[in-house]
């Protein structure tokens, strides 16, 4: 998969260069990239996110405003798809992209009332990102609020940018210099001013929360203050709500976080105060402070200025008497969250506080039972459910780890004891050995070819049952023999998931039945090929059972098929060429200077045929195309883009798609995609287009001529 992703990214890099060098090709490339966001490879998803972010930041010299809006509408759902990727770089790039998409599409809907589907897609993207602001996406929550507050800052800062954009667009403004809700028709059926302003007001309360918290998360606080500097100029109506929050912000009343040092906390106070002072000075200079707030704002500025001057006179990093007044926030985590036991006793098993604390040495058995029951019930009733769950998980993992070690020790001891008995038995056997009592295990009974076929069918059925079982359970069960399981995973498949049984089945068909050496015309080779075909037919039938959900497995199979056959046939060709040149060398050593060099040169120039792959790939495409719907664009493009080899015969099926009025668009899109991203089949695609151009249907002639002209083949 890594090699496949690298090859695709190489092609995508070429497409990016084409897009940013040609205004005509730019929209076409962007639309093609939008189709790739569902690719399972994280590297390709990351590439798509970064490309789209850069593409929508392009200026009018590359893409006109109208075309950019059309592309933005098409990009809404792909952006939401990428926003579900649990990768920080992808997620932050998607948020940047969404800021641009929101501005473009909001204006479009405002000017085109009745765009219900577009508006729903925009709201879906917006609500998804706003919801993620309160989560730790793309990371998992840590069950501790304070820890979650101070991590994943990159995502929070990007989401703040998006939320302030929503507030800006969904609220009224007296100025016509910037776009706002005031430009939307009051009678608009989709963008209703009341709900829009209510949502903007609620989001403003949400971004105030970091300022009102009891700890300082400096990057978030300074980002909020910087965004407010823009908002106070554009939205005078929010001034009466913003100023009280700014006046109420007091860094000296904040608590030191458990996840920062004392020096870091003092620096945080300094930078937050300085950013707040700059904001208040800016508001006063712009004359946006209402008369009833001017005195209090002036006092706040004076206080912050005096505090800043005092800090500049001292070395803030040196200890001072005032440090004793700094209080830490109460720690809500576990002092001892380790999942490993250092000492095998119950105290260490259950202790989540400091193991050396005197509290852990108290003997609870001295208390009456009724008091112990009352204490336990009171503690359970007051405990936070999530925190209690996490505590039980830690204790459970400690216990599991200890039991595993004990079982391992016992089994090793049993083996040693058994080994001793075996040694004694061997000694007795050696004393009583007689040659005439030697027993030889009979050879296994040879299976007939029909029995082999029945056994292969049983194996195939078992593999499919295991695959289905894993699909139902939604998880991969660990084998009892952990060592064997790990070795199997290491040799066969790097990442074990629910489709791994099917991947093993593809390898059994392509490699497992092959003999190392043998005559191609021998009976054994022919029979092994028939056994492999049984597995291939089963994989083919499995694909036909649900072509929409089993495309990935089929692509894996055909890639394995092509690779195995190509390597095998290339090795056979090399052996034949080596024999030929070796024979020439033996006949006349002076006529051949370097045998190996001659062999390598000839091997490089030969074309290795893959008839077995061609046969099954043709069958898959012929079976798939009749069942395709116009909406199956993604799975079909995925299939034709990821197959390792295509020829004109395989592309013939696409011709039938183009001839079908309901699916014509899908067929031409596939041909255009292959022309752009698969150079080896470009000429074959042009031949198909020329045949369509010569057809009797006018619509086919027109579309085929258009594509041929576009790529200089008219």
Secondary structure, DSSP 8 states (H G I E B T S, - for coil): -HHHHHHHHHHHHHHHHHHTT-HHHHHHHHHHHHTTTT-S-HHHHHHHHHHHHHHTT--TTTS-HHHHHHHHHHHHHHHHHHTT---HHHHHHHHHHHHHHHHHHHHHHHHSTT-HHHHHHHHHHHHHHHHHHTS-TTS---S-HHHHHTS-HHHHHHHHHHHHHHHHHTS--S-SSS--GGGS-TT-SSS-HHHHHHHHHHHHHHHHHHHHSSB--HHHHHHHHHHHHHHHHH-GGGHHHHHHHHHH--GGG-BB-TTS-HHHHHHHHHHHHHHHHHHHHHHHHTT-S-HHHHHHHHHHHHHHHHHHHHHHHS-TTS--GGGGG--B----S-TT--SS-SS-SHHHHH--S-TTSGGGG--GGGS-HHHHHHHHHHHHHHS-HHHHHHHHHHHHHHHHHHHHHHHHHHHHHHHHHHHHHHHHHHHHHHHT--GGG-----------HHHHHHHHHHHHHHHHHHHHHHHHHTS----SSHHHHHHHHHHT-SS--TTHHHHHHHHIIIIIT--SS--TTSHHHHHHHHHHHHHHHHHHHHHHH-TTTSHHHHHHHHHHHHHHHHHHHHHHHHHHHHHHHHHHHHH-GGG-S-HHHHHHHHHHH-----HHHHHHHHHHHHHHHTT--TT-HHHHHHHHHHSS---HHHHHHHHHHHHSTTTHHHHHHHHHHHHHH-GGGHHHHHHHHHHHHTSS-HHHHHHHHHHHHHTT--
